[in-house]
């Protein structure tokens, strides 16, 4: 188990860490720079090519692993103990992996184009929806124990597009979106390691390993994005991580067989804070008669700063809120219905606390 964790985390961390040094220098040459403005809180131009580094931190280690597995099959190359029993399964599922990364690459390139030129929101939303529809048609969808493919398909598309934009909206302070995504991916990975598949009662190592690769890449990026940031992920990074968390949570098994059906709510617990932030921001903008797709300073993080917190304190507050909600997801497959209600009430109480802080900030003169 430790081999899986370290073998997933370390390569992606190192690749992203080193790639970020390169894109920090090259990004501005291609116009990937975010300049200070009326709703921007940074004071100097900042490279926005971090999403490319995150993508490289994912793709290069996975590609190297794929090539190594192919070589091990073709020649008698010894595999690490934590890989050898699962080599055939990894090769069998590699097609799904590259499907997943292909969709993420499209959205990463869309984000790069948006960072470079500033695309119309309707075009961005259309491409995001198209990618989500294709992924759902390829089988990346919720089941919800319903015999209604049109309904589960529509919910799955909404889930993917919603999380893509949630992490894009959350990317408004140094280290915020990447840190929340790393916490969420780590929590989901632990859930996968603790939750056995109903068909073979084994940990879901394929999904857990991929989530840990995401965590490693995000930690490598956070070295450059921690306050004071020297690199932003840009729309390329936020689209990519939102999409990856959405699609991996769709394909994971949280319930079924001996597992209680309410355990399917685990992703909602883990991702409750970014989803709440998006919903509250959209509501505030619509209530004010503004477009929900035009950025402003109405996010939870901004309102915490309005209450007197430093930016770093605001980010850590959101980290802790995310971790608090996510910890409940670790228990859902273990507890009875009463315990599940307690877990969900804990999430509701955390979000209610967030709402109280938001209301207090909005009412300050």
Buried (B, 14 or more C-beta within 10 A) or exposed (E): EEEBBEBBBBBBBBBBBEBBBEBBEEBBEBEBBBEEEEEEBBEEEBBBBBBBBBBBBBBBBBEEBBEBBEEBEEEEEEBEEBBEEBBEEBBEBBEBBBBBBEBBBBBBBBBBBBBBEEBEBEEBBEBBBBBBBBBBEEEBBBBBEEEEEEEBBBBBBEBBBBBBBBBBBBBBBBBBBBBBBBBBBBBBBBBBBBBBBEEEEEBBBBBBBBBBBBBBBBBBBBBBBBEEBBBBBBBBBBBBBBBBBBBBBBBBBBBBEEBBEBBBBBBBBBBBBBBBBBEBBBEBBEEEEEEBBEBBBBBBBBBBBBBEBEBBEBBBBBBEBBBBBBBBBBBBBBBEEEBBEEBBEBBEEBBEEBEEBBEEBEEEE
